[in-house]
Amino acid sequence: MTRFIALLICAFVVLAIPATAGAQIKTTTTEYGSYTIPAGSGDPADKAGMGHIHNEIVTNIEKPCTNCTLIGITPDLVYEGGEEANIEAGPILHHVVFLASSGSKEDVTCGKSGPGLLGERFFASGNERTAVDLGELSYGYKVGKAETWNMVFHLANWESSPQTVYIKMTWKYATGKDAEGLSPLRPVWLDEDGCSTDSLITVPTGESDTHYDWEASIGGELIAAAGHIHDYGVNVELTNESESGKLLCNSEAGFGGAGYVTPDEFEHISSMSACSGEPLGAFEEGDTLRLHTIYNNTTESAIEDAMGIMIAYVG
């Protein structure tokens, strides 16, 4: 059951709000769930023994608004009552993907094949819970009245008892004249595994740089971007190889901190830096954009379920 809680919070600063006269900026929190993740082995290092809800598809989910423009998205995983659920105690937001489906929206890199069957991928997060912050920019993601939203999520749990959680999303959006004044953004999903439905890659031991090249089917200005990798990841870079490897975004991983250290004292990935600017850079249709995913795998064997993803927002 989806629980929808609308909040108008004047003093709650998750994202910076544009200084616009007569601002019509709203913040809405949606909790999707509940979902009960099966019990794991009780050992946080035992990846094979984890309980999973694996790539569950939920169609026609609740939207925060219609005829509006998203300017901020903040993901979280919580227990009933709102307390954060994190890997320290068992639950893991392995990933969640949001897709918009309408006659005018189509996934840029995959079209209507593979993951594009469910619509345009416009936001995703892993357990590091990276937020999108467009609050000080003159851009946003337009949400139409007729479009439907779909969600794909993967939750995991190492604790020896089942864990019941909610996927909590905080949306910040503009309406009315404020929305009209924001230029539209097009999300571009770049993935080391191309248009597969699991996005998994194998990372060898030691240092590695996995590449994925995309011949741009659109041109424009890069306004914002952020990467997603797993434990042992270092950073995700986006470069324009048609301009001698010009760097467009470097999204770096952080580790540890509250909620992200398991009882075996392992510090898990806890953040990915984001890039934003007006613009970060520009590219033309036909340019080759290269996704670099850098890992430093200090284990004794290859990691077969790694990821290397970046979502870029193009104006």
C-alpha positions in Angstrom: 0.0 0.0 0.0 1.3 3.4 -0.9 1.2 6.1 1.8 1.1 9.6 0.4 1.9 12.4 2.8 1.8 16.0 1.4 3.9 18.5 3.4 4.4 22.2 2.7 7.5 23.0 4.6 8.8 26.5 4.6 11.8 26.0 6.8 12.9 22.6 5.6 16.0 23.1 3.5 16.8 19.9 1.6 17.5 21.8 -1.6 18.1 25.5 -2.2 15.0 27.4 -3.4 15.2 29.8 -6.2 14.6 33.4 -5.1 11.6 34.1 -7.2 8.8 36.6 -6.3 5.6 34.9 -5.4 7.3 31.5 -5.3 5.1 28.5 -5.7 7.6 25.9 -4.4 6.2 22.8 -2.7 7.7 19.8 -0.9 5.9 16.5 -0.9 7.0 13.2 0.8 5.8 9.9 -0.6 6.4 6.5 1.1 6.1 3.5 -1.1 5.5 0.2 0.6 5.6 -1.4 3.0 8.0 -4.1 1.7 9.2 -7.0 3.9 12.7 -8.1 3.0 13.4 -11.8 3.8 15.9 -12.7 6.5 19.5 -13.1 5.7 22.2 -15.2 7.3 23.1 -12.7 10.0 26.6 -12.1 8.6 27.0 -8.8 6.7 30.0 -10.2 4.8 27.9 -13.1 3.5 26.5 -11.6 0.2 25.2 -15.0 -0.9 23.3 -15.4 2.3 21.3 -12.1 2.0 17.6 -11.9 1.7 16.3 -10.1 -1.4 13.4 -8.5 -3.0 15.0 -8.4 -6.5 14.0 -6.0 -9.2 10.3 -5.8 -8.3 8.3 -3.7 -10.8 5.5 -1.5 -9.5 3.4 0.2 -12.2 1.3 3.4 -12.0 2.7 4.6 -8.7 1.7 7.8 -6.9 3.2 11.0 -8.4 3.9 14.0 -6.2 2.3 16.4 -8.7 1.1 17.0 -12.2 1.6 19.9 -14.6 4.7 20.8 -12.4 8.4 20.8 -12.6 10.7 18.8 -10.3 13.6 20.7 -8.9 14.7 18.3 -6.2 14.6 14.6 -5.4 15.9 13.0 -2.1 15.7 9.2 -1.6 15.6 7.3 1.6 14.8 3.9 3.1 12.9 4.0 6.4 11.0 1.8 8.9 7.4 2.5 9.8 7.4 5.7 11.8 10.1 7.3 9.7 13.4 6.0 11.4 16.1 5.5 8.8 16.7 1.8 7.8 20.3 1.3 6.7 22.9 -1.4 6.2 24.3 -1.0 9.7 21.2 -2.9 11.0 20.5 -5.1 8.0 18.4 -3.4 5.3 20.0 -2.1 2.1 18.5 0.1 -0.6 20.4 -1.8 -3.4 18.7 0.4 -6.0 15.5 2.1 -6.9 14.6 3.5 -10.4 11.8 5.8 -11.4 10.5 6.0 -14.9 7.9 8.2 -16.6 5.7 6.9 -19.4 3.7 9.0 -21.8 3.3 9.6 -25.5 6.0 12.3 -25.5 8.6 10.6 -23.2 11.0 7.9 -24.3 14.2 6.7 -22.7 17.1 8.5 -24.5 19.6 5.7 -24.6 17.4 2.6 -24.8 14.2 3.9 -26.5 11.4 1.4 -25.8 13.6 -1.6 -25.5 15.0 -3.3 -22.3 14.5 -1.0 -19.4 12.9 1.6 -21.7 9.8 -0.6 -21.9 8.7 1.0 -18.6 9.4 4.6 -19.7 12.0 7.3 -19.5 14.4 6.7 -16.6 14.6 10.0 -14.8 15.9 9.2 -11.4 17.7 6.4 -9.5 19.6 5.8 -6.3 21.5 3.1 -4.5 22.0 2.8 -0.7 24.2 6.0 -0.8 20.9 7.9 -1.4 22.3 10.7 -3.7 19.9 13.6 -4.0 19.3 15.7 -7.1 19.5 19.4 -6.4 18.4 21.8 -9.1 17.1 24.4 -6.6 19.5 27.2 -7.7 19.4 26.4 -11.4 16.9 27.7 -14.0 16.0 24.1 -15.1 13.8 21.3 -14.0 12.1 18.0 -15.0 8.7 18.6 -16.4 5.8 16.3 -15.1 2.8 16.1 -17.4 -0.8 15.6 -16.4 -1.3 12.4 -18.5 2.0 10.6 -17.8 2.2 7.6 -15.5 5.1 6.6 -13.3 6.7 3.2 -12.7 9.2 2.1 -10.2 11.7 -0.8 -10.1 13.5 -1.6 -6.8 15.9 -4.1 -5.3 16.1 -4.3 -1.5 18.5 -6.6 0.4 19.0 -7.6 4.1 21.8 -9.4 5.9 20.1 -9.5 9.3 18.8 -12.9 10.5 15.2 -11.5 10.8 12.9 -10.1 8.1 13.0 -6.3 7.8 9.8 -4.3 6.9 10.6 -1.0 5.2 9.3 1.9 3.1 11.0 3.6 0.1 10.7 7.3 1.1 11.0 10.0 -1.5 11.0 13.7 -0.9 10.1 15.7 -4.0 10.5 19.4 -4.4 8.7 21.0 -7.3 7.5 24.3 -8.8 4.1 25.1 -10.1 2.4 28.0 -11.9 4.6 30.9 -13.1 7.6 29.4 -11.3 7.3 26.2 -13.3 6.8 28.1 -16.5 10.1 30.0 -16.0 12.2 26.8 -15.7 13.7 25.2 -18.9 13.1 21.5 -19.4 15.7 18.9 -18.7 16.1 15.5 -20.5 17.5 12.7 -18.4 20.2 10.6 -20.1 20.9 7.2 -18.5 24.5 6.0 -19.1 25.3 2.4 -18.1 28.4 0.3 -18.4 26.1 -2.7 -19.1 24.3 -0.9 -21.9 20.5 -1.6 -22.1 20.5 -4.7 -20.0 17.8 -5.0 -17.3 20.2 -5.7 -14.4 23.1 -3.2 -15.1 25.6 -5.7 -13.6 29.3 -5.7 -14.6 32.3 -7.8 -13.4 35.2 -5.9 -11.8 38.6 -7.6 -11.7 40.9 -7.5 -8.7 43.0 -4.4 -8.3 42.5 -1.1 -10.0 40.3 -1.0 -13.1 38.6 1.5 -15.5 35.6 0.1 -17.3 34.4 2.0 -20.4 31.1 2.5 -22.1 30.8 4.7 -25.1 27.5 6.4 -26.2 27.1 8.1 -29.6 24.9 10.9 -28.5 21.5 10.8 -30.1 20.8 14.3 -28.9 22.8 17.4 -28.3 22.6 20.0 -25.6 24.1 21.4 -22.4 24.9 19.2 -19.5 23.3 20.8 -16.4 23.6 18.1 -13.7 24.9 14.5 -13.3 25.7 12.0 -10.6 27.1 8.5 -10.6 26.3 5.1 -8.9 28.9 2.4 -8.0 29.2 -0.2 -5.3 31.6 -1.0 -2.5 35.3 -0.8 -3.7 34.2 1.9 -6.2 36.3 5.0 -6.6 34.5 7.3 -9.0 32.5 7.6 -12.1 33.5 10.0 -14.9 31.8 11.3 -18.0 34.1 12.6 -20.8 33.5 13.8 -24.3 35.9 11.8 -26.5 35.0 13.9 -29.5 36.6 16.8 -27.7 39.9 15.0 -26.8 38.4 13.4 -23.6 37.1 16.7 -22.1 35.8 16.0 -18.6 32.1 16.7 -18.1 31.5 15.3 -14.6 33.5 13.4 -12.0 31.3 11.8 -9.4 33.3 10.5 -6.4 32.4 7.9 -3.8 32.5 8.3 0.0 32.5 5.6 2.6 31.4 5.0 6.2 29.7 7.3 8.6 26.5 6.9 10.6 24.5 4.0 9.4 27.1 2.7 6.9 29.4 0.7 9.1 28.4 -2.9 9.7 29.3 -4.9 12.8 32.3 -6.4 11.0 33.6 -2.8 10.9 33.4 -2.6 7.1 32.8 0.9 5.8 30.2 0.7 3.0 29.6 3.2 0.3 27.7 6.2 1.7 27.8 9.0 -0.8 28.4 10.0 -4.4 29.3 13.6 -5.3 27.1 15.3 -7.8 27.9 17.8 -10.6 25.8 20.8 -11.5 26.2 24.1 -13.4 24.7 26.2 -16.1 26.3 24.5 -18.0 28.9 21.9 -17.0 29.7 21.6 -20.7 28.0 21.0 -24.0 28.0 18.3 -26.6 26.6 17.7 -30.0 24.5 15.0 -31.5 26.9 12.3 -32.8 29.6 13.1 -30.2 31.1 10.1 -28.3 30.5 10.4 -24.6 32.5 7.9 -22.5 31.5 6.6 -19.1 34.5 5.7 -17.0 33.8 3.5 -13.9 36.9 3.2 -11.6 37.1 0.5 -9.0 39.9 -0.5 -6.6 38.9 -4.1 -5.7 41.1 -5.1 -2.8 39.5 -8.6 -2.4 41.1 -11.7 -3.8 38.5 -12.4 -6.5 36.5 -10.5 -9.1 33.3 -8.8 -8.1 30.6 -10.1 -10.4 27.7 -7.9 -9.3 29.2 -4.4 -9.6 27.6 -1.4 -11.3 28.7 1.7 -13.1 26.0 4.2 -13.9 25.5 7.9 -14.4 22.3 9.9 -14.9 23.0 13.1 -16.8 20.4 15.9 -17.1 20.6 17.7 -20.4 19.1 21.1 -21.3 
